[in-house]
């Protein structure tokens, strides 16, 4: 692992920790995200830095004190980096389907990110998180139907 990869991985975590000023220095302008919605459904691609910032801002609105910590990695294989992370934060509300009693609840979950690096910037992202545990902590009683 080179120092450059380590710095890039930390910048990625810092973006998710709310420092959106790092996006332009960390994420490629042609960025593509491949991620299943947190509460179910097939993977949906999202493109561009602005969409990433909106996604992060949405998470931060629901969990203003959310912190992401890298636990494993980055594991580097060619142009790919893999990170195992831990996230925790206090739910402030705003996620449809979550129990009203979940507001104020501390939520923890884990995930793995696969990052493809081009010219020293993150160009592509695959996310895997333990969404079921996340939903259970927020008091979801039903999985939304497909379609």
C-alpha positions as CSV (number, residue, x, y, z in Angstrom):
1,X,0.0,0.0,0.0
2,X,1.4,3.4,-1.0
3,X,1.0,6.6,1.0
4,X,-1.1,7.9,-1.9
5,X,-3.6,5.1,-1.7
6,X,-3.8,5.6,2.1
7,X,-4.4,9.4,1.7
8,X,-7.1,8.7,-1.0
9,X,-8.9,6.2,1.2
10,X,-8.9,8.6,4.1
11,X,-10.2,11.5,1.9
12,X,-13.0,9.1,0.8
13,X,-13.9,8.5,4.4
14,X,-13.7,12.2,5.2
15,X,-16.2,12.9,2.4
16,X,-18.7,10.5,4.0
17,X,-17.9,12.2,7.3
18,X,-19.2,15.4,5.8
19,X,-16.2,17.2,4.3
20,X,-17.7,17.8,0.9
21,X,-14.9,20.2,0.1
22,X,-12.7,17.2,-0.6
23,X,-14.9,15.8,-3.4
24,X,-13.3,17.7,-6.2
25,X,-9.8,16.7,-5.0
26,X,-10.7,13.0,-4.4
27,X,-13.4,12.1,-6.9
28,X,-13.0,12.0,-10.7
29,X,-15.3,14.3,-12.7
30,X,-16.7,11.2,-14.5
31,X,-17.4,9.4,-11.3
32,X,-19.9,6.5,-11.4
33,X,-21.5,4.9,-8.3
34,X,-23.0,1.4,-8.4
35,X,-25.0,0.8,-5.3
36,X,-28.2,-0.9,-4.3
37,X,-30.5,1.5,-2.4
38,X,-29.9,1.2,1.3
39,X,-33.5,-0.1,1.9
40,X,-33.6,-2.6,-0.9
41,X,-34.0,-3.0,-4.6
42,X,-31.6,-3.5,-7.5
43,X,-28.4,-1.6,-7.9
44,X,-28.8,1.9,-9.4
45,X,-26.0,3.8,-11.1
46,X,-25.4,7.4,-10.2
47,X,-22.9,9.6,-12.0
48,X,-21.0,12.7,-11.1
49,X,-19.6,14.5,-8.1
50,X,-22.8,16.5,-7.5
51,X,-24.9,13.3,-7.2
52,X,-22.3,11.9,-4.7
53,X,-22.5,15.1,-2.7
54,X,-26.3,14.9,-2.6
55,X,-26.2,11.3,-1.4
56,X,-23.7,12.1,1.3
57,X,-25.8,15.2,2.3
58,X,-28.9,13.1,2.5
59,X,-27.2,10.6,4.9
60,X,-25.9,13.5,7.0
61,X,-29.3,15.1,7.2
62,X,-30.7,11.9,8.7
63,X,-27.6,11.3,10.8
64,X,-25.9,14.6,11.5
65,X,-23.2,13.1,13.7
66,X,-22.6,10.0,11.5
67,X,-18.9,8.9,11.5
68,X,-17.3,6.5,9.1
69,X,-14.1,4.8,10.2
70,X,-12.0,2.6,8.0
71,X,-11.4,-0.7,9.8
72,X,-9.6,-2.7,7.1
73,X,-7.7,-1.5,4.1
74,X,-7.3,-0.1,1.8
75,X,-6.4,-3.4,0.1
76,X,-5.0,-2.5,-3.3
77,X,-5.2,-4.6,-6.4
78,X,-4.0,-2.7,-9.5
79,X,-6.3,0.3,-9.9
80,X,-8.8,-1.0,-7.2
81,X,-8.9,-0.2,-3.5
82,X,-11.2,-2.1,-1.1
83,X,-12.2,-0.7,2.3
84,X,-14.1,-2.2,5.2
85,X,-15.8,0.5,7.2
86,X,-17.8,1.0,10.3
87,X,-20.4,3.7,10.6
88,X,-22.3,5.0,13.6
89,X,-24.6,8.0,14.2
90,X,-27.7,9.2,15.9
91,X,-30.9,9.1,13.8
92,X,-32.5,12.5,13.5
93,X,-35.5,11.4,11.3
94,X,-36.4,11.8,7.7
95,X,-36.2,8.3,6.3
96,X,-39.6,7.1,5.0
97,X,-40.7,3.9,6.7
98,X,-38.5,4.4,9.7
99,X,-40.3,4.2,13.1
100,X,-41.0,7.5,14.7
101,X,-39.5,6.0,17.9
102,X,-36.2,5.6,16.1
103,X,-35.5,9.3,16.3
104,X,-32.6,9.8,18.8
105,X,-31.5,6.1,18.4
106,X,-27.8,5.3,17.9
107,X,-27.4,3.3,14.8
108,X,-24.3,1.3,13.8
109,X,-23.6,-0.6,10.6
110,X,-20.7,-1.9,8.4
111,X,-19.9,-2.0,4.8
112,X,-17.3,-2.6,2.1
113,X,-16.4,-0.2,-0.6
114,X,-14.7,-1.1,-3.8
115,X,-13.1,2.0,-5.4
116,X,-11.5,2.1,-8.9
117,X,-8.8,4.8,-9.1
118,X,-8.0,6.6,-12.3
119,X,-5.3,9.3,-12.4
120,X,-5.2,9.4,-8.6
121,X,-8.9,10.0,-8.2
122,X,-11.9,7.8,-7.4
123,X,-13.6,7.1,-10.7
124,X,-16.0,4.3,-9.8
125,X,-17.5,3.0,-6.6
126,X,-19.3,-0.2,-5.6
127,X,-21.0,-0.2,-2.2
128,X,-22.0,-3.1,0.0
129,X,-23.6,-2.4,3.4
130,X,-25.5,-4.5,5.9
131,X,-28.8,-2.8,5.0
132,X,-31.1,-5.2,6.8
133,X,-29.4,-4.5,10.1
134,X,-29.6,-0.8,9.4
135,X,-33.3,-1.0,8.6
136,X,-34.0,-3.1,11.7
137,X,-32.3,-0.5,13.9
138,X,-34.6,2.1,12.4
139,X,-37.7,0.0,13.2
140,X,-38.7,-0.8,9.7
141,X,-41.6,-3.4,9.8
142,X,-42.0,-4.0,6.1
143,X,-39.7,-4.2,3.1
144,X,-41.1,-1.9,0.4
145,X,-42.5,-3.9,-2.5
146,X,-40.6,-4.0,-5.8
147,X,-41.9,-1.9,-8.7
